[in-house]
Amino acid sequence: MRIALTRDPAQTGPLEAGLRAVGLQVRFLPVTEQRLPEDTTELNTALGRLSRGDFSWVLFTSANTVRALVKLGWDGTLPAQTRVGVVGPGTARVLRTHTGITDPWMPQVESSAAGMIQEFPEPSPGEDGGLLLPQSAQARSELREGLSDTGWQVTRVSAYETSSLVVGGVLVAGDPQRRLLPQPAGEDLLDLDQLAADLRRDRLSHVDPTVLLVTSSSAADGLADLGLPERVRLLAIGRPTAKTLARRGIPASGVLSEPSADAVMAALGH
């Protein structure tokens, strides 16, 4: 059985390793691209302040926020008094790979904005409370507001934006200058045209079933704009993604509560 994830091959992690370990053929169908903002003035200014020690903390809410700062030249160097936090282990892994920073703060119960708000410490007496929060341009205000409510002086900056790679119902090339990840190799990608041709053949029963694992709401919108061959099964990571698929008329046959191989196999009935 083939399973394709709607993200970039460069984002491969434990999920893909687990799927391969149980015998699935893993491919990718990226329908969105994470890019630096067209105007990086605000982000460069924030990096300058970070290097000068204006912030007690810098918090990374995704691996892409780390990649964005690195793409602009940040090498992980921080003033001695500045601490680092991440949303979860995946972001910590990318932070370590790109900067060498180990053992950042992270929430222990829930790897999410809500988990960060619940567990993040309040400013100490006498601490200036400056906190840098680089996020996606499309991020909700929940985390910024929650941290502000606990006493932090939050500087929120747009580190990257997510753009669709589907234009006029077809996949197009991305922006090589602004994209955060390297260009994927062709052999890692799912060929939708070939899949559709296979499914139209008379030997339908001999075609390996293909499952698409939809990793985000923006990817769900991209798939709906792209159009899919019939009989391709969709699984959604998280209820927000499933709601977007349903709203766009391509409902998922299963919803994963977590991005793990065990959750995928359970949704597939194995």
N, C-alpha and C positions, 0 to 999 in steps of 0.2 A: 504494500500500500504506500502511495505517495502522500506526503503532507507538505503543504506549502504555507509559509508564514508571510504575512503582509508587512514585512520589514526588510531591512537591508542585511545582506549576508555578513557584513562587518559587525553587526550587533549579535552575532552568535554567542550563546552562553550555555549555562547548564540545561535550559529547556531543550535546545537542539541536540545537545549531547545525550540527554536522556531519551529523546525520541529515536535517535540512531541506535542507542543501546538495546532498544526493544525491537529493532529490525525494520523501522520505517525509513523510507527514502525521503530525505529532507531537501526541499527546494524553497526558493524565495520568490515572492511577487511584490516587490516594493512599489506601492502606488502613491507614496508621499516621499518628500525629501526634506531633511532638516538643513536649514541654511542660516548663515550669519545674516543679520539685518542688513538691508541696503545701506543704511547709515549707521556706522558703528561708533559715532562720536560719544554717545552716552555710555556705551560699554567700555570704551577706552578710558574715558574719564574715571569711571568706577574702578578700573584696574589700577590707574594711577593712585587713587585714594587708598586702595587696598595695600599697595606697596609702601605707602607713607605711614601706614598704621592707623588710619582713620576708623577702622572697624575692629570691634572685639571678636566678631564671628563672621565667617562666610559660610552660607548654607547652600548645598547643591541638591536640587530636587530631582535631578535625572542625570544619566550619563551624558546626555547631549549638552547640558550646561557646562560640564567639565570640558567636553570637546570644543565648545565654542570659545572658552577662555584660552585654551591651549592654542587654538588656531590663530588667535590674536597675539600669541607670543608669551603667554604666561607659562612658566616652567614649574610652578608649585612653590616658588619662594615666597615666604610670608614673614612679616615681623614676628618676633618672639611671642608677643602678647596676643596675637590673632589665632583663634582656634577655628577648626573646620568641622562641619557637620554634613551628613548625607542622609538621604531618605531611606536607603537600604543597601544590602550587600552588593547588588549589581552596580550601583553608582560608586560604591567604595572600591570595587574591583577596577573600574575604569580609572578612577582617581589614582589608584596605586600604580597602574600601568603607565599612565601618562606623566605623572609627577613624582612618583616615589613616596607620596604621603601615605602613611599607614595608620591604622587605628583611629579613624575619625569618629566623632560622636554619631550615633544613629539611634532611632527609636527601637525599642526591644520588642514591643507588642505588635505594632502595625506599621508596615512600611508605606506610609501615605502622608499626605498633608495633615490629615486629622491626627495621625499618630505622632507626627512631629509637634503639633500644637499641644497635644496631651502631655508629652514627656519632656519637651525642651525646657531647660532651667530658666528661671527668671533672672534678670540682671542682679548682680551682687550690689550691696550698698557701696556707693562711691564709683561704681563702674559707669562709663559714659553711655553704654547701651547701644552703640552703633553696630548695626548688623547689615551685611551685604547679602541681598537675595537675588541672584541672577536666575531668570526663569524663561520659559517659552513665552513668546509674544501672545500666545493664545491662552496662557494660564489664567485660572480663576483667581479671584482676590482672597480666597479663604485663608491661605497660609499667611499672607502679609497682614491681613486684619487680625488673625489670631495671635500672631507674634506681637503686633502693636498693642493689643489688649493686655498683654502680660508685661508691658513696660519697655519693650525694645524699640529703638529708633531705626526703623527698617528703611533701607534704600533698595528699592526694587528696580531692576533694570531688565530690559529685554535682551536675552543672550542669543536667541535664535528664533526662527519662525518655521513652521511646518507648511510646506507648499505642496499642492497636488501635482502629480506627474501625469494626470489624465486630462487631456485637452481634446475636446471634440470627440470623446468616446475612444480615444487611442492613447497608449502610453507614449510619452515623449522623453527626450533626454533632459537631464537636469542641468543645473548650473555648476560647472566644475570649479569655478572660482570661489563660490560661496558655500558649497555643500560641505558638511562637517565630516562626512565619511568618504573613504576612497571609492572610486567607481567600481561596481561589482563585476565579477567575471561572468561571462555568459553561461558557463556550465553550471553555475549555482542557481540560475533563474528558471522559473517555470515558464515554458513556452505555451502561452494560452492558445495561439493559433493552432499549434500542433495538437494540443489537448482537444480542442473543438473538432479537429479533423478526425482524431481517433474515435471520439464519441459518436461521430456520424457514420462510422463504418458499420457494415453488417456484423462484424465480429465483435459486437459491443460487449458480450459477456467475457471476452478475453482481455479487455482493457482493464488495467489495474485501477481500482477506485482511487479518486483523488479527493483529499480533504483540504480545505483552505482554513487556516487558523487566523482569524481576524484579530489583530493585536491592539487596535485603538478605534475610537469613533471616527477620527479623520481618515483612517484606512477604510473603514466601512463606507464612508461617503465616496471615497475614491473607487472602490469596487462597484458601487451602484452606478457611478458615472461611466465606468469602463464597460460594464455588462459582462455576464458570465455564461459559459456554456451550461446547458441544462444538465442535471444530475451531478453537479459538483456540490459536495456537502460542505456547509459552513459551520464552524465552531467559533464562538466569540469568547474572548478573554474579558470577563467582567460584564456586569449588567449594563453600564452605560453604552458599551460597544454593541451589545445585543439590542438595546433600545434603538440605536441608530440604524442597525440593519433592518429591524422591523419597520421603522418609519420610512425607510427607503424601499420597502417592498421585497427585500431578500432576507427573510427571517433565518436566524441560525437554528440548527437542529439541536444544539447543545450550548450551554453556557458554563465556562470554567470559572471557578471561584478563585483559582490561583494559576499562574503560568508555570505549570510543571508537567512533566511527562506522565506522572500518575493521574493527574486531572484529565489530560487528553485521553488516555486509555480508558478511564472511567466513562467519559462522555461518549466514547466510541463503543462502549459496551464490552470492553475486554477486562 
